[in-house]
């Protein structure tokens, strides 16, 4: 059984909902991560799971996600590697894209779900659909 725990994802205050993992992965394609401050963004928790944590250079969107889900870890590794190779070219464009701005306001995960383990990425997505009132679609 796998576990996904979202400690935080996005710049949220006073119990506001947090961004989805899909929004974070997309933001990683658009905005450079602050690798100088966060290193590789990969750590191991005391429970032996991988923690992906960091923030971005130009936008405030901190994230800390703990998981042993191989599918999700693969997606994070690919996104982090791509981000690292494209960071300099992303920084040449002085403007934040409109899509990146939209992603900063993604509030898919209710704050009461933070720190709770999900058994799979699909279970997490189902919780997001329910929080959005989308039911089983």
N, C-alpha and C positions, 0 to 999 in steps of 0.2 A: 504494500500500500504506500502511495506517495502522499506527501504533505506540501501544501502551499500556505504560507502565512504572510500576509501583507502587514508589515509594521507601520509603514506610511508610504504614500505615493502621491506626490503633488504638494503644492503650497496651500494648505488648508488650515483654517483657524476656527476655533470655537465649535468643534464638533461637525464641521461641514463634511460632506461626503468626499471621498477620494477618487482619483482617476483609476481607470481600468488598466490592467497590464497591457492590453492591446494598444491603448492610447500611449502608454509609456514606450512600448516598442516602436511605435510610429514616430514619436517625438525623438527617439534615439537616431532615427534616420534623418531628421531635419535639423537638429541642434547639437553642437559639440558638447560633449561631456567634459567636466573639469577633472581630467585625469591627474593634473598636478596636485590637486587637493585630495583626491580620493584614491590615487594609485590605480590598480587594476579594476577596482570596484568589486572584487570578489574576495570574500572571507568565508571562514568556516565557523559555524555556531558551536556552542558547547554541546548541542545535541547531535553534532556531526553532519548537519545539513549545510548547504551552500547558502550564503547570504549575498545578494547582489544589492549594493548600495552605492549611492553617489548623488551628484547634482550636476547641473549644466553650467556652462560658462556665462551665457547671456540671459538665461531665464531661470527663475527660482522654481524648481520642480524637484525637490529632494525625493529620493526613493530608497526603501529598504524592504526587500522581499526575501524571505527565507523559504527554501524549497529543496526537495530531493527529486522533483519531477523531471525526468530526463528530457522530455519534449520541451518543457519551459526553459530548462538550463541551456539546451541547444540553441533555442531562440535568443536567449540573452547573450550567450557567447558570440553568436553570429552578429548580433546587433552591436555589441561592444567592440568587436574587431573591426567591423565596417566603420563605426563611428571614429575609432582611433586612426584609421587610414584616411578618413575624409575630413578630419577636424580642421586642418589648416585651410582647405578649400571652403569649408562652411564659414569659417571666420572671415574670409575675404569679402563675403557678402555682408554688408553692415546691417541689413534689415532682417528682422525676424519674419518668416513667411506667415501669411494669413492662416494657413493650416496649423502651423505650430501654435499660433495664438489661440485657435479653437481648442486644440488639445490641452492647453493649459487650464481650460475651464471645464474639462471633462470631469464629471462628478458621479461616476457610475457606482462606486462602492460606498455604501453607508458607513459612517464612522463606527457604528456598533459591530461591524464585521471585521474591523482591524484587529490583528493579533489572534484571530480565530483560524484554526487550521482547516484547509479544504483538502479533500482527498485526491483531487485531480484538477487539471485546468478546466475540464468540462464542468465539474461541480462549481468552480468559481464563476464560470460564465453563466451557469444557471442561476446562481445567487444574484448576479448582476441583472439578468433578465427580469427576475422577480422584483428586484428593487426598483427597476424602471417601470414595472407594471406591465411587462410584455408577456407574462405567463410562460407557457411551455413552447415558445417558438423559436 
